[in-house]
Amino acid sequence: MAWIETTGCGNTECTDVAFVAKLSGGRSKAVDGQQNDCGAGPCIPTGTWITQLMGGGPLIAWNDWYVDCTAKCNEGQEAFARYGVKHQTLRRYYRGRMTHVREERAAHPLLAVGGGRMAIRVSGKIDVLKPSGARVSAVSAPDVQSVALSHTELGIAGRSALGVYDPATGHLRKSIALGPNAVLQLAGINSRLALLRGSHTLELVRLSDGALISVPLASNVALRLVDAQLTKAGLFYAYNAKKAGGRLVFEPLSKLLARF
């Protein structure tokens, strides 16, 4: 597992640190640390930020974004200044080692990790990468909204449809119209199902025929839904119980398929 902590904040800067640890427990390990200029005083969004931390199986990846002023940068104009990513490093932690994978002069955000691969957005397409950074395939996706990746499937949700691709070749296997569910975020895919997530809803898409059903959530769960993820094993979702702290729920794949 992996997470980001903000540490060592002063008046003008803070340090973000990425940590990894085994699910079985034990000591955590810091694998990346970056400083930005958003301290206890006025928050200036310059410096380097650790973003898009994602993982799937033994592969964990993230972006380091160096942000700087790009327009209206004169002294005293902070309220009107414009900022952007001037440099990006794609990093990954794999088989006990952290390394940088790619260096870019623009933001090419990491969108998904799964099946031992990473998916990044490069202009109007999605590149699927090996842990080494070598490109496996590329898919044209000018209207991409969200992406999910597994060993067997690459899911790209656009403004109206879900495209299901072979991640090894980029070949389109199926396009599934999403209708009003197109506003939801793709939160996982396996060989049978895809998961769409809203603020308080979860929707399953059966890949064989495009059928959609809602995952029944109690009102107190839906209102406090924190996150959800679909894997080859099934559905995991987390919510904050009103008095008892966080809760994690798992539904196996067989139970999900039986809902249709």
C-alpha positions as semicolon CSV with decimal commas, in nm:
position;residue;x (nm);y (nm);z (nm)
1;M;0,000;0,000;0,000
2;A;0,108;0,362;-0,046
3;W;0,010;0,708;0,071
4;I;0,125;1,072;0,078
5;E;0,192;1,270;0,395
6;T;0,258;1,642;0,426
7;T;0,541;1,699;0,674
8;G;0,782;1,968;0,785
9;C;0,565;2,271;0,706
10;G;0,704;2,618;0,768
11;N;0,566;2,962;0,696
12;T;0,642;2,946;0,324
13;E;0,686;2,581;0,227
14;C;0,582;2,222;0,299
15;T;0,727;1,883;0,216
16;D;0,522;1,601;0,066
17;V;0,651;1,248;0,125
18;A;0,530;0,928;-0,046
19;F;0,541;0,618;0,173
20;V;0,498;0,247;0,096
21;A;0,436;-0,041;0,334
22;K;0,337;-0,407;0,321
23;L;-0,029;-0,487;0,377
24;S;0,083;-0,746;0,632
25;G;0,230;-0,467;0,846
26;G;0,577;-0,363;0,945
27;R;0,775;-0,045;0,901
28;S;0,680;0,201;0,628
29;K;0,938;0,326;0,379
30;A;0,969;0,678;0,238
31;V;1,025;0,655;-0,138
32;D;0,992;1,017;-0,253
33;G;1,000;1,363;-0,095
34;Q;0,929;1,697;-0,264
35;Q;0,894;2,059;-0,148
36;N;0,629;2,309;-0,250
37;D;0,562;2,672;-0,158
38;C;0,228;2,624;0,015
39;G;0,318;2,672;0,381
40;A;0,138;2,811;0,684
41;G;0,139;3,160;0,531
42;P;0,004;3,253;0,187
43;C;-0,025;2,937;-0,026
44;I;0,166;2,982;-0,352
45;P;0,114;2,675;-0,574
46;T;0,473;2,665;-0,698
47;G;0,731;2,399;-0,624
48;T;0,706;2,024;-0,672
49;W;0,394;1,825;-0,585
50;I;0,346;1,449;-0,556
51;T;0,021;1,368;-0,738
52;Q;-0,181;1,083;-0,896
53;L;-0,053;0,817;-0,656
54;M;-0,200;0,486;-0,779
55;G;-0,131;0,117;-0,747
56;G;-0,231;-0,224;-0,870
57;G;-0,072;-0,545;-0,742
58;P;0,305;-0,503;-0,699
59;L;0,320;-0,183;-0,907
60;I;0,276;0,163;-0,751
61;A;0,323;0,480;-0,956
62;W;0,284;0,858;-0,925
63;N;0,367;1,195;-1,081
64;D;0,602;1,460;-0,948
65;W;0,480;1,790;-1,094
66;Y;0,703;2,099;-1,086
67;V;0,466;2,396;-1,094
68;D;0,573;2,752;-1,174
69;C;0,418;3,081;-1,276
70;T;0,340;3,103;-1,647
71;A;0,176;3,446;-1,685
72;K;0,126;3,775;-1,492
73;C;0,417;3,688;-1,266
74;N;0,519;4,043;-1,164
75;E;0,574;4,107;-0,796
76;G;0,251;4,190;-0,617
77;Q;0,036;4,017;-0,881
78;E;0,001;3,679;-0,709
79;A;-0,380;3,700;-0,710
80;F;-0,380;3,733;-1,092
81;A;-0,087;3,505;-1,175
82;R;-0,134;3,188;-1,374
83;Y;0,043;2,865;-1,292
84;G;0,115;2,546;-1,479
85;V;0,322;2,229;-1,482
86;K;0,666;2,309;-1,629
87;H;0,824;1,968;-1,569
88;Q;0,699;1,622;-1,479
89;T;0,862;1,304;-1,353
90;L;0,673;0,975;-1,366
91;R;0,798;0,753;-1,083
92;R;0,719;0,397;-0,987
93;Y;0,784;0,156;-0,702
94;Y;0,810;-0,202;-0,827
95;R;0,953;-0,516;-0,671
96;G;1,103;-0,323;-0,383
97;R;1,268;-0,047;-0,589
98;M;1,174;0,311;-0,669
99;T;1,291;0,468;-0,993
100;H;1,189;0,748;-1,227
101;V;1,032;0,623;-1,548
102;R;0,986;0,928;-1,770
103;E;1,079;1,296;-1,772
104;E;0,845;1,540;-1,948
105;R;0,829;1,916;-2,006
106;A;0,450;1,916;-1,969
107;A;0,183;1,744;-1,762
108;H;0,113;1,391;-1,889
109;P;-0,097;1,272;-1,596
110;L;-0,098;0,916;-1,474
111;L;-0,458;0,795;-1,507
112;A;-0,454;0,427;-1,409
113;V;-0,233;0,145;-1,281
114;G;-0,323;-0,222;-1,308
115;G;-0,219;-0,558;-1,449
116;G;0,148;-0,464;-1,415
117;R;0,109;-0,160;-1,642
118;M;0,049;0,216;-1,625
119;A;-0,176;0,438;-1,839
120;I;-0,089;0,804;-1,898
121;R;-0,253;1,077;-2,102
122;V;-0,038;1,226;-2,378
123;S;-0,228;1,498;-2,566
124;G;-0,531;1,326;-2,722
125;K;-0,430;0,966;-2,658
126;I;-0,373;0,716;-2,380
127;D;-0,034;0,543;-2,366
128;V;-0,006;0,209;-2,187
129;L;0,340;0,158;-2,037
130;K;0,540;-0,126;-1,888
131;P;0,698;-0,065;-1,543
132;S;1,017;0,027;-1,732
133;G;0,835;0,307;-1,913
134;A;0,839;0,132;-2,251
135;R;0,517;0,186;-2,443
136;V;0,299;-0,120;-2,491
137;S;0,013;0,038;-2,687
138;A;-0,155;0,371;-2,761
139;V;-0,524;0,456;-2,800
140;S;-0,673;0,772;-2,946
141;A;-0,902;0,920;-2,678
142;P;-0,966;1,293;-2,735
143;D;-1,269;1,299;-2,502
144;V;-1,129;1,084;-2,219
145;Q;-1,286;1,146;-1,879
146;S;-1,147;0,854;-1,675
147;V;-0,947;0,534;-1,726
148;A;-0,922;0,191;-1,565
149;L;-0,664;-0,078;-1,636
150;S;-0,634;-0,449;-1,560
151;H;-0,426;-0,734;-1,696
152;T;-0,684;-0,809;-1,966
153;E;-0,878;-0,483;-2,018
154;L;-0,820;-0,112;-2,075
155;G;-1,135;0,090;-2,008
156;I;-1,163;0,449;-2,130
157;A;-1,477;0,641;-2,032
158;G;-1,552;0,933;-2,263
159;R;-1,831;1,189;-2,265
160;S;-2,093;0,937;-2,379
161;A;-1,949;0,585;-2,398
162;L;-1,715;0,335;-2,238
163;G;-1,451;0,199;-2,475
164;V;-1,308;-0,143;-2,384
165;Y;-0,967;-0,214;-2,537
166;D;-0,699;-0,481;-2,539
167;P;-0,421;-0,315;-2,333
168;A;-0,152;-0,513;-2,515
169;T;-0,249;-0,395;-2,864
170;G;-0,484;-0,097;-2,824
171;H;-0,750;-0,281;-3,028
172;L;-1,109;-0,169;-2,955
173;R;-1,315;-0,464;-2,839
174;K;-1,643;-0,292;-2,758
175;S;-1,807;0,048;-2,714
176;I;-2,083;0,070;-2,453
177;A;-2,318;0,369;-2,440
178;L;-2,342;0,504;-2,085
179;G;-2,631;0,748;-2,116
180;P;-2,671;0,959;-1,799
181;N;-2,407;0,745;-1,626
182;A;-2,140;0,909;-1,844
183;V;-2,099;1,173;-1,572
184;L;-1,962;0,906;-1,336
185;Q;-1,596;0,811;-1,298
186;L;-1,456;0,477;-1,407
187;A;-1,329;0,311;-1,088
188;G;-1,208;-0,029;-1,202
189;I;-1,241;-0,297;-1,466
190;N;-1,190;-0,671;-1,497
191;S;-1,268;-0,928;-1,766
192;R;-1,642;-0,932;-1,678
193;L;-1,740;-0,596;-1,530
194;A;-1,657;-0,227;-1,507
195;L;-1,737;0,000;-1,212
196;L;-1,864;0,358;-1,234
197;R;-1,856;0,572;-0,923
198;G;-2,041;0,890;-0,829
199;S;-2,032;1,088;-0,505
200;H;-2,301;0,868;-0,353
201;T;-2,360;0,593;-0,610
202;L;-2,192;0,284;-0,757
203;E;-2,292;0,140;-1,098
204;L;-2,178;-0,189;-1,249
205;V;-2,145;-0,240;-1,625
206;R;-2,152;-0,596;-1,762
207;L;-1,904;-0,598;-2,048
208;S;-2,064;-0,885;-2,241
209;D;-2,382;-0,690;-2,323
210;G;-2,348;-0,342;-2,172
211;A;-2,616;-0,400;-1,906
212;L;-2,597;-0,154;-1,614
213;I;-2,721;-0,198;-1,257
214;S;-2,684;0,004;-0,938
215;V;-2,507;-0,143;-0,636
216;P;-2,760;-0,114;-0,350
217;L;-2,619;0,106;-0,075
218;A;-2,790;0,196;0,249
219;S;-2,857;0,569;0,276
220;N;-2,606;0,615;0,558
221;V;-2,341;0,436;0,346
222;A;-2,416;0,628;0,026
223;L;-2,398;0,964;0,202
224;R;-2,058;0,880;0,350
225;L;-1,904;0,691;0,060
226;V;-1,528;0,752;0,050
227;D;-1,388;0,537;-0,231
228;A;-1,451;0,226;-0,439
229;Q;-1,245;-0,007;-0,655
230;L;-1,323;-0,306;-0,873
231;T;-1,057;-0,579;-0,907
232;K;-1,061;-0,931;-1,051
233;A;-1,158;-1,053;-0,702
234;G;-1,460;-0,825;-0,669
235;L;-1,575;-0,488;-0,538
236;F;-1,419;-0,302;-0,248
237;Y;-1,578;0,017;-0,117
238;A;-1,514;0,231;0,189
239;Y;-1,738;0,464;0,386
240;N;-1,729;0,657;0,710
241;A;-1,968;0,521;0,970
242;K;-2,139;0,794;1,172
243;K;-2,001;0,691;1,510
244;A;-1,768;0,397;1,450
245;G;-1,505;0,537;1,211
246;G;-1,421;0,404;0,866
247;R;-1,557;0,079;0,725
248;L;-1,444;-0,134;0,428
249;V;-1,687;-0,364;0,244
250;F;-1,599;-0,642;-0,001
251;E;-1,835;-0,818;-0,244
252;P;-1,687;-1,110;-0,441
253;L;-1,716;-1,120;-0,818
254;S;-1,963;-1,410;-0,808
255;K;-2,205;-1,204;-0,599
256;L;-2,174;-0,906;-0,831
257;L;-2,249;-1,116;-1,139
258;A;-2,552;-1,269;-0,966
259;R;-2,705;-0,920;-0,929
260;F;-2,773;-0,902;-1,305
